[in-house]
């Protein structure tokens, strides 16, 4: 029988054992590993790890899901506040504009326009506040986002709030003019 080349041998392993197919070696490998686990006291270590890790992974998943919902709700509230402020900024006092040439807001009409926009978007009662002056409309929107996963650990939801301001502008040729 010819000897295998030096690169085909593993040091310290007889050629006959190493040359056997894995399917024949697997039962003895598994038996050796099982006896090593029993000797070193590792029995049940995976179960303990899973019992401790599962709630942490569930909490992490809840943070990702419910946190994402809260971020999306905050962005929607900001969009609504910005658009409501723009809607209010369209309420120019036409009489003052014609008499003096000054662009000034009709504060009552601006407040009403912004509040109407908020109502159409579903903000009720104290969820939308509007403050209007002669040159600026400020809108603040608030929303409550219920949690889906974190409610299991006592977090019922998140409150989000966003504010935006807008004013009348005419004859704009560049930003900030």
C-alpha positions in Angstrom: 0.0 0.0 0.0 1.5 3.3 -1.0 2.2 6.0 1.6 0.2 9.2 1.3 2.0 12.3 0.4 3.2 14.4 3.4 0.6 17.2 2.7 -2.2 14.6 3.0 -1.4 13.7 6.6 -2.4 15.5 9.8 0.3 15.4 12.5 -0.6 13.1 15.3 -3.6 11.5 13.6 -3.2 8.0 12.2 -3.8 7.9 8.5 -6.5 5.3 8.8 -8.7 7.3 11.2 -8.3 10.5 9.2 -9.0 8.9 5.9 -12.4 7.6 7.0 -15.4 9.4 5.6 -17.1 11.9 7.9 -20.3 9.8 8.0 -18.3 7.0 9.7 -16.5 9.4 12.0 -19.5 11.5 13.1 -21.0 9.2 15.7 -17.6 8.9 17.6 -17.1 12.7 17.3 -20.6 13.4 18.8 -20.1 10.9 21.5 -16.7 12.5 22.5 -18.4 16.0 22.5 -21.3 14.8 24.6 -19.0 13.2 27.2 -16.9 16.4 27.3 -20.1 18.5 27.9 -21.1 16.2 30.8 -17.7 16.3 32.3 -17.3 20.1 32.2 -20.8 20.9 33.6 -22.1 22.7 30.4 -25.3 20.8 30.5 -28.3 23.2 30.1 -26.2 26.3 29.3 -28.0 26.9 26.0 -31.4 26.7 27.7 -30.3 29.2 30.4 -29.0 31.5 27.7 -32.3 31.3 25.7 -34.4 31.9 28.8 -32.5 35.0 29.6 -32.0 36.3 26.0 -35.6 35.8 24.8 -37.1 38.7 26.9 -34.3 41.0 26.0 -34.7 40.2 22.3 -38.5 40.8 22.6 -37.8 44.2 24.3 -35.3 45.2 21.6 -37.9 44.3 18.9 -40.5 46.3 20.8 -38.2 49.3 20.9 -37.5 49.1 17.2 -41.2 48.6 16.2 -42.8 51.0 18.6 -39.9 53.5 18.4 -40.3 53.5 14.6 -44.0 54.2 15.0 -43.3 57.1 17.3 -40.8 58.6 14.9 -43.3 58.3 12.0 -46.0 60.0 14.1 -43.6 62.8 15.0 -42.8 63.4 11.3 -46.5 63.4 10.4 -47.3 65.8 13.2 -44.5 68.1 12.0 -45.9 67.9 8.4 -49.4 68.8 9.6 -48.1 71.7 11.7 -46.1 73.1 8.8 -49.0 72.9 6.4 -51.5 74.4 8.9 -49.1 77.3 9.5 -48.8 77.8 5.7 -52.6 77.7 5.4 -52.9 80.4 8.1 -50.2 82.5 6.4 -52.4 82.8 3.3 -54.9 84.9 5.3 -53.5 88.3 4.3 -55.4 91.4 5.4 -56.5 92.7 2.0 -57.7 96.1 3.3 -54.4 96.9 4.9 -52.5 95.7 1.8 -54.6 98.0 -0.5 -54.5 101.0 1.9 -50.8 100.9 2.8 -49.1 98.4 0.6 -47.9 96.5 3.7 -48.5 92.7 3.8 -50.1 91.9 7.1 -52.0 88.9 8.3 -55.6 89.0 9.4 -54.9 87.3 12.8 -58.5 86.0 13.2 -58.7 84.6 9.7 -55.2 83.1 10.0 -56.1 81.3 13.2 -59.4 80.1 11.7 -57.6 78.8 8.6 -54.9 76.9 10.5 -57.5 75.5 13.0 -59.7 74.3 10.1 -56.7 72.6 8.5 -55.9 70.8 11.8 -59.5 69.7 12.2 -59.6 68.3 8.7 -56.4 66.3 9.5 -58.1 64.8 12.6 -56.6 66.9 15.4 -59.2 67.5 18.0 -59.6 69.7 21.1 -56.2 70.5 22.6 -54.2 68.5 20.0 -53.7 71.6 17.8 -52.9 75.1 19.1 -52.7 78.1 16.9 -51.2 81.6 17.7 -51.4 84.2 15.0 -50.1 87.8 14.9 -49.8 90.4 12.2 -46.7 88.8 10.6 -46.5 85.2 11.9 -48.6 82.1 12.4 -47.4 79.4 14.9 -49.0 76.0 15.0 -48.3 73.2 17.5 -49.7 69.7 17.0 -49.7 66.9 19.5 -50.5 63.2 19.0 -50.5 60.1 21.1 -49.1 56.9 19.6 -50.1 53.6 21.3 -47.4 51.0 21.7 -48.0 47.5 20.3 -45.1 45.5 21.8 -43.9 47.6 24.6 -47.4 47.6 26.2 -46.4 44.2 27.4 -43.9 45.8 29.8 -46.0 48.7 30.8 -45.3 51.3 28.2 -48.7 52.2 26.9 -47.6 54.7 24.2 -45.7 57.8 23.3 -46.7 61.5 23.1 -45.3 63.4 20.2 -45.4 67.1 19.5 -44.3 69.4 16.7 -44.4 73.1 16.0 -44.1 75.2 12.9 -44.2 78.9 11.9 -45.1 80.6 8.7 -45.6 84.2 7.6 -46.8 86.0 4.5 -44.3 86.5 1.7 -44.6 88.4 -1.5 -42.1 89.2 -4.2 -39.5 86.6 -3.1 -36.6 86.4 -5.5 -34.1 84.6 -3.2 -34.4 82.7 0.1 -34.4 84.9 3.2 -35.3 88.1 1.3 
